[in-house]
Amino acid sequence: MEQHNNQQMSSVQQALHDYKAGLGHFTEQMPDIARKYNAFTEACFEAGELTQKEKQLIALGIALYSQDEYCIIYHTKGCLDQGCSQQEILEAVAVTGAFGGGGAMSQAVTLVEQCMTELDIQPH
C-alpha cells in the first residue's frame, strides 16, 4: 500500500517524506543526539532580530550554495510556509547565484522551481 501511495506523491513530496523517514530512523538509533540536534535547530529558527521568514530565506541560500538537495526542498517549503512570495524566493536565489555561480543557479532554476510548482504555491 505504501509503495502505491509513494507513486502518487510528487518527487518533492517524496523527498520530504524520505527525509522525515530517515530522520525518524536516525532518532530511533540515536535519540539523545537527535533530540539535541532538533532542539538546536529549532532554537536557530525561532524569531529573534531576524524573522522566521528571513531565516528560511538565508537557509535556502546556504542550501543552494552547498547544493544540498534535501535542504533545498526543505527550506523552499519553509520559505513558502513562512509566507515568502515567489519573488522573494527568486531574489534570494539570485543573491545565492551571485556567490555560488553556476552550481547554485542550476539547483535554483530546477529544484526550487520544481518545489514551488509541485507544492502548488500561488505567487503572493
Secondary structure as GFF3:
##gff-version 3
##sequence-region A 1 124
A	DSSP	alpha_helix	2	8	.	.	.	ID=ss1
A	DSSP	alpha_helix	11	29	.	.	.	ID=ss2
A	DSSP	alpha_helix	31	44	.	.	.	ID=ss3
A	DSSP	alpha_helix	52	66	.	.	.	ID=ss4
A	DSSP	alpha_helix	69	81	.	.	.	ID=ss5
A	DSSP	alpha_helix	86	107	.	.	.	ID=ss6
A	DSSP	pi_helix	108	112	.	.	.	ID=ss7
A	DSSP	alpha_helix	113	118	.	.	.	ID=ss8
###
